Amino acid sequence: TMVNIRKATINDLLEMQNCNLFCLPENYQMKYYLYHILSWPQLLYVAEDEHTRKIVGYVLAKMEDNAKPLHGHITSLAVLRSHRKLGLATKLMNTAQKEMETVFKAEYVSLHVRKSNTAAYHLYTKTLGYEQHEIESKYYADGEDAYYMKCYLSNSKEHTKAEKNTKKGKDEPKEAEESKAKAEEEKTPEKPSGKKALTKEDIAAAIKKAELQKAVQNK
């Protein structure tokens, strides 16, 4: 099956919602999808079956604009059962995360996953490099606990430190510490003066862009 990963448009939202209803117990009203696409149009992606032109998967993501450090959050990820085991979830996640990193300069991405969802937990930890940070008790409406997870991006100090330690290995702790200190020293002058949060003007521009995109498609 040939599947194309592409940026979502307003015209995809209904199919994204249907995909969500088929796959997940956490469901959202249409206004929540609209809120995402109007605020962060760069962070919604769909997997489209090239033969049927049906949406078979999606990622719904956002920026936590007022948080420090600035980071993104995966609101929802789903792939229809008929199109699993094709690596689509990984591709959708990587695409959204790359946009968070390059467009919004996010330092990390966060998400919640059900404690019972072992397949998703495995994907996030083994394939995508997420780390479990805490357990949020009774996070879900049915009372199930959630793992709160983070994946550090290349903009973050945590990522740099982890990368240095991995390269040096556990057998050279002293050398690793020296390299880490040196990396911190070298990074200091290049550190930006402040993180730019999204303004009302940014959101207005995003809305205008989404409306223009819709107008072009409807021609």
Buried (B, 14 or more C-beta within 10 A) or exposed (E): EEBEBEBBBBEBBEBBBEBBEEBBEBEBEEEBBEBBBBBBBBBBBBBBBEEEEBBBBBBBBBBBBEBEBBBBBBBBBBBBEEBBEBEBBEBBBBBBBEBBBEEBBBBBBBBBBBBEBEEBBEBBBEEBBBBEEEEEEEBBEEEBBBBBBBBBBEBBBBBBBBEBBEEBEEEEEEEBEEBBEEBEEEEEEEEEEEBEBBEEEBBEEBBEEBEEBEEEEEE
